[in-house]
Amino acid sequence: MIRIRARLGDGHTSIEVDGHEGHVLDGRVCAAVSAIAQTALLGLEQVAAQHPDLVSIEITQE
Protein backbone atom coordinates (compact mmCIF):
# COMPACT_ATOMS: atom_id res chain seq x y z
CA MET A 1 0.00 0.00 0.00
CA ILE A 2 1.30 3.43 -0.96
CA ARG A 3 0.38 6.13 1.55
CA ILE A 4 0.31 9.81 0.65
CA ARG A 5 -0.26 12.31 3.43
CA ALA A 6 -0.83 15.97 2.67
CA ARG A 7 -1.14 18.58 5.37
CA LEU A 8 -2.38 22.05 4.47
CA GLY A 9 -2.82 25.07 6.69
CA ASP A 10 -1.56 28.46 7.78
CA GLY A 11 0.41 28.96 4.57
CA HIS A 12 2.27 25.64 4.94
CA THR A 13 2.02 22.49 2.86
CA SER A 14 3.57 19.16 3.74
CA ILE A 15 3.46 16.04 1.56
CA GLU A 16 4.74 12.63 2.62
CA VAL A 17 4.80 9.58 0.35
CA ASP A 18 5.73 6.13 1.65
CA GLY A 19 5.05 2.46 1.18
CA HIS A 20 5.01 0.17 -1.83
CA GLU A 21 2.25 -1.26 -3.97
CA GLY A 22 3.42 -4.83 -3.49
CA HIS A 23 4.15 -5.72 -7.13
CA VAL A 24 0.47 -6.23 -7.90
CA LEU A 25 0.77 -4.54 -11.29
CA ASP A 26 4.49 -5.22 -11.89
CA GLY A 27 5.41 -2.08 -9.96
CA ARG A 28 3.67 0.28 -12.40
CA VAL A 29 1.64 2.06 -9.75
CA CYS A 30 4.66 2.50 -7.49
CA ALA A 31 6.74 3.78 -10.40
CA ALA A 32 4.02 6.25 -11.40
CA VAL A 33 3.64 7.67 -7.89
CA SER A 34 7.41 7.88 -7.49
CA ALA A 35 7.85 9.63 -10.85
CA ILE A 36 5.18 12.22 -10.07
CA ALA A 37 6.56 12.93 -6.59
CA GLN A 38 10.15 13.22 -7.82
CA THR A 39 9.15 15.43 -10.77
CA ALA A 40 7.34 17.79 -8.41
CA LEU A 41 10.40 17.93 -6.15
CA LEU A 42 12.76 18.62 -9.08
CA GLY A 43 10.43 21.38 -10.29
CA LEU A 44 10.40 22.99 -6.86
CA GLU A 45 14.21 22.82 -6.76
CA GLN A 46 14.35 24.72 -10.06
CA VAL A 47 11.96 27.40 -8.82
CA ALA A 48 14.06 27.78 -5.66
CA ALA A 49 17.25 28.06 -7.75
CA GLN A 50 15.71 30.77 -9.94
CA HIS A 51 14.21 32.72 -7.04
CA PRO A 52 16.44 32.15 -4.00
CA ASP A 53 15.20 35.35 -2.38
CA LEU A 54 11.61 34.05 -2.48
CA VAL A 55 11.83 30.26 -2.25
CA SER A 56 13.90 28.02 -0.01
CA ILE A 57 13.97 24.23 -0.29
CA GLU A 58 15.57 21.72 2.06
CA ILE A 59 15.87 18.09 1.01
CA THR A 60 17.15 15.51 3.45
CA GLN A 61 17.94 11.88 2.80
CA GLU A 62 17.33 9.31 5.51
C-alpha positions as CSV (number, residue, x, y, z in Angstrom):
1,M,0.0,0.0,0.0
2,I,1.3,3.4,-1.0
3,R,0.4,6.1,1.6
4,I,0.3,9.8,0.6
5,R,-0.3,12.3,3.4
6,A,-0.8,16.0,2.7
7,R,-1.1,18.6,5.4
8,L,-2.4,22.0,4.5
9,G,-2.8,25.1,6.7
10,D,-1.6,28.5,7.8
11,G,0.4,29.0,4.6
12,H,2.3,25.6,4.9
13,T,2.0,22.5,2.9
14,S,3.6,19.2,3.7
15,I,3.5,16.0,1.6
16,E,4.7,12.6,2.6
17,V,4.8,9.6,0.4
18,D,5.7,6.1,1.7
19,G,5.0,2.5,1.2
20,H,5.0,0.2,-1.8
21,E,2.3,-1.3,-4.0
22,G,3.4,-4.8,-3.5
23,H,4.2,-5.7,-7.1
24,V,0.5,-6.2,-7.9
25,L,0.8,-4.5,-11.3
26,D,4.5,-5.2,-11.9
27,G,5.4,-2.1,-10.0
28,R,3.7,0.3,-12.4
29,V,1.6,2.1,-9.8
30,C,4.7,2.5,-7.5
31,A,6.7,3.8,-10.4
32,A,4.0,6.2,-11.4
33,V,3.6,7.7,-7.9
34,S,7.4,7.9,-7.5
35,A,7.9,9.6,-10.8
36,I,5.2,12.2,-10.1
37,A,6.6,12.9,-6.6
38,Q,10.2,13.2,-7.8
39,T,9.2,15.4,-10.8
40,A,7.3,17.8,-8.4
41,L,10.4,17.9,-6.2
42,L,12.8,18.6,-9.1
43,G,10.4,21.4,-10.3
44,L,10.4,23.0,-6.9
45,E,14.2,22.8,-6.8
46,Q,14.3,24.7,-10.1
47,V,12.0,27.4,-8.8
48,A,14.1,27.8,-5.7
49,A,17.2,28.1,-7.7
50,Q,15.7,30.8,-9.9
51,H,14.2,32.7,-7.0
52,P,16.4,32.2,-4.0
53,D,15.2,35.3,-2.4
54,L,11.6,34.0,-2.5
55,V,11.8,30.3,-2.3
56,S,13.9,28.0,0.0
57,I,14.0,24.2,-0.3
58,E,15.6,21.7,2.1
59,I,15.9,18.1,1.0
60,T,17.2,15.5,3.5
61,Q,17.9,11.9,2.8
62,E,17.3,9.3,5.5
